Amino acid sequence: MPHDRKINSTAACISFMLQGCEMKKVRSNSRMYSRFFLLAPDMRCLRWEPSKKDSEKAKIEIELVKEVRVGKKTPVLRSNGLSDQFPDECAFSIIHGDNYESLDLVASSADVVNAWVMGLRYLVSYGKHTPEAPEAGHPSLRTSWISSVFEVADLGKVGRIPVAQAVQLIKALNPGMKASTVELKFKELQKAGERPGSDVACDLFVEAYCDLCTRPEIFFLLVQFSSDKESLGLKDLLTFLEVEQGMEGVTEETCLEIVGKYEPSSEGREKGYLAIDGFTRYLLSPDCSIFDPQHRRVCQDMTQPLSHYYISSAHSACLREDSSWGSAGLGGYVTALRMGCRSLELVVWDGPDGEPLVSGGRSAASRVACRSVVGVIDRYAFEASEYPLILCLAVRCSPAQQRLMAQCLRKTLGAKLYLDPPAPEEAYLPSPETLKGRVLIKGRKLPPSCHESEGEVTDEEEGPGEADGRRRLRLSRELSELVSLCQAVPFRDFEASRRGQRYWELCSFSEVEAGRFASECPAELVSYNKRFLSRVYPSPLRIDASNMNPQDFWKCGCQMVAMNFQTPGLMMDLNAGWFHQNGACGYVLRPAVMREEVSYFSANAKDSLPGVPAQLLHLRVISGQNLPKPRGSGAKGDVVEPYVCAEIHGIPADCAERRTKTALQSGDNPVFEESLEFQVNLPELALLRLVVLDDDYIGDEFIAQYTIPFECLQSGYRHVPLQSLAGDLLPHATLFLHVAIADRPGGGKGQRRGRAGRRGRRLREYTSAKTTGIKAIDEVFRTAGQPLREATDLRENMQNALVSFKELCGLAPAATMKQCILTVAAWLLRSESAPSVTLNLGQQYPPMEAQGPVPELLRKVLTAYETVSTRPPLAGQPAPSPAEPAP
């Protein structure tokens, strides 16, 4: 294949097929034979050679082709002997004849596969007559539009414009494209056409634009759904949105709005057609974002107790560099608050002029006046989020300056300060909804027995540069009275907390202490956090202001994991990505298993969790766009050889990493075409992080990253907006993916292919109940065991049957039922001898019935569908064994 990806139209695909290429033909015995395949000159059949067969047998008539499948979608290609010998994206199958036989092929690259698949699908669509060469005759919708753009730029109406103007015009139409790339393309075309000069004619401009601005992977996608193989009509677009993008409630009016918004040609907008440029613009737009638009606003229940939420927390937001020698400033507080941070730490010291200073270190140069910090907090506290802000006071100043700090807080924050005493009759903290617009002070409080203007309390050393341990602190009454719902108390042990800790009391844990609890007694830490707030702060040994992994503590339910917002990297990516959900308000509702009093959850579970359905994430990493060079790689030139690393961060059972192959000599727009798969056992606590790295650069190989909560992923074809190491958006830099999420079939273990993976209850793990030791309760719940087992059988028999049905349809496990039905419908429409099949949607379990003789494959499909759609079997009876998949 040409390295600059010239296969960007139906005509180019058919031209490539007419020339032919070598591919491997896979036999049913799993052996592979190299053959030369080509399209016959009359475009009526596909031939291959050499072959022992008669030349008339070594061919397939185009009119007999029922379907063209991409990937390992037949039993032959899925067989154990072959599945690891070639990547999924290099395989495809041609289903043909009345018996639905399969010709299984393996190509040298995904580009070759795409060319054959797109060309064959075009020919199949027009199989009842000899197709004319695509794009022959009148100009296409796209060509007409590009020509009109040229004519507008040709002010003198001389039919030519300067090369420099043509370059800027193409750059304006395709943001992110380099001027040098466009200039080089014009030079190539002028040289090839022997038309040198400083001006560009319309036909050359159109050719350059089509070569540069057509992304083959998007054109291949368009062809799959297009009725005319050149653009998407309203019905084509509606099918794409429903079937691939998983959108619900889509109408033709919705599609017309999309066409009106993204189609650049006036003719296309008037006629309701979305051509390749409009389709590309739509796929790149926020309307097609990978991030679920529901989570761009507050969408979670905000009426739960405060302890039921993760809270975005900063440790030393004012610092710019490291915690010992960093320079203090107010900009860090502004940045953190604008990111939705809802818990700030203020370490307050005695100032030289009687005014307290805020700092994270001992250096006098790193301190800022307390009143300045409080003023900034007052101004920006609720700019990004209206939910409560918690100020964690680490007091290092004298009682006299504590009084000045208390006066400053009261005067500056005024009514925002929450000063109501806690209600002893309540059992939980108020909700974020109740505390909207309020500032809570977390700190020590004088005991009720103290009636003096100041008293002595025990304080924990949290500040950077301090040693772990406790010290005695003289605390002023004025500062003590500001503390209400977040009273800091020392932690003794879990049993003492169960017996005596009150809901408004908050414990802070060092990173080391919390890590020990998470490792040795995770279930107790989860149970503790159901009722009480806990705050985890970094080890004082992190003098470089590096960050701990917040997932280590989120998995145990710790609400406030204090991060050094000023330090970029993996850990801050996880924190920023996590709190981007729920409208980036700084509060994220914890998973139900961490909130419900009767639930049991251990963060160190190694497999699926009782009552939580595991899910499969299928990622197809297709391509990258406008990737920047790694930082500091100036001497390397323009050569970037990237690969994509996909990481799942969550509970230990979910943590995994997969990578694509390296795209060699790919420039700024690499093609990966690789599929990755993950099993996610606790989706509510999982994050997906995509990292683009340069495989050829020694040292700093980071290019870009993007981190997103699993629950915020949208399925379908999506572009990922890439970010820099510091978390800033990189202009026009994206990854193009296909995302599919499905419930994991089978029992407690991962699903295996073939009959071995569907042996039923012998591989299943059933939910069980722990005894409480209270006879009456244990007797009641003992009777629930059998119904739970029966429910598990019903659910998993259904899931297994559904997987079998999808395989028979030639689709992946993550496919939807709608995709399966449309596939079966396409088979029937392409066969003149096919039986009539009806699908009765009026019934609760819609039956699919055939009239007349039924081919073997269709019979198996109908049988598998019946297993899926019929009323569930009686309790305790397993579903019928699914049929062995056929081609």
Buried (B, 14 or more C-beta within 10 A) or exposed (E): BEEEBBBBBBBBBBBBBEEBBEBBBBEEEBEBEEBEBBBBEEBBBBBBEEBEEEEEEBBBEBBBBBBBBBBBBBBBBBBEEBBEEBBBBBBBBBBBBBEBBBBBBBBBBBBBBBBBBBBBBBBBBBBEEEBEEBBEEEEBBBBBBBBBBBEEBBEEEEEBBEBEBBBBBBBEBBEBBBEEBBBEBBEEBBEEEEEEEEBBBBBBBBBBBBBBBBBBBBBBBBBBBBEBBBBBBBEBBBBBBBBBBBBEEBEEEBBBEBBBEBBBBEEBBEBBBBBBBBBBBBBBEEEBBBBBEBBBEBBBEBEBBBBBBBBBBBBBBBBBEBBBBBEBBBEBBBBBBEBBBBBBBBBBBBBEEEBBBBBBBBBEEBBBBBBBBBBBBBEBBBEBBBBBBBBBBBBBBBBEBBBBBBEBBBEBBEEBBBBEEBEEEEEBBBBBBBBEBBBBBBBBBBEEEBEEEBBEBEBBBBBBBBEEEEEEBBBBBBBBBBBBBBBBBEBEEBEEBEEEBBBBBBBBBBBEBBBEBBEEBBBBBBBBBBBBBBBBBBBBEBBEBBBBBBBBBBBBBBBBBBBBBBBBBBBBBBBBBBBBBBBBBBBBBBBEBBBEEEBBBBBBBEEBBBEBEBBBBBBBBBBBBBBBBBBEBEEBEEBBBBBBBBBBBBBBBBBBEBBBEBBEEBBBBBBBBBBBBBBBBBBBBBBBBBBBBBBBBEEEBBBBBBBBBBBBBBBBBBBBBBBBBEBEEBEBBBBBBBBBBBBBBBBBBBBEBEEEBBBBEEBBEBBEBEEEEEEEEEEEEEEEEEEBBBEBBBBBBBBBBBBBBBBBBBBBBBBBBEBBBBBBEEBBEBBEEBBEBEBEEEEEEBBBEBEEEBBEBBBBBBBBBBBBBEEEBEEEEEBBBBBEBBB
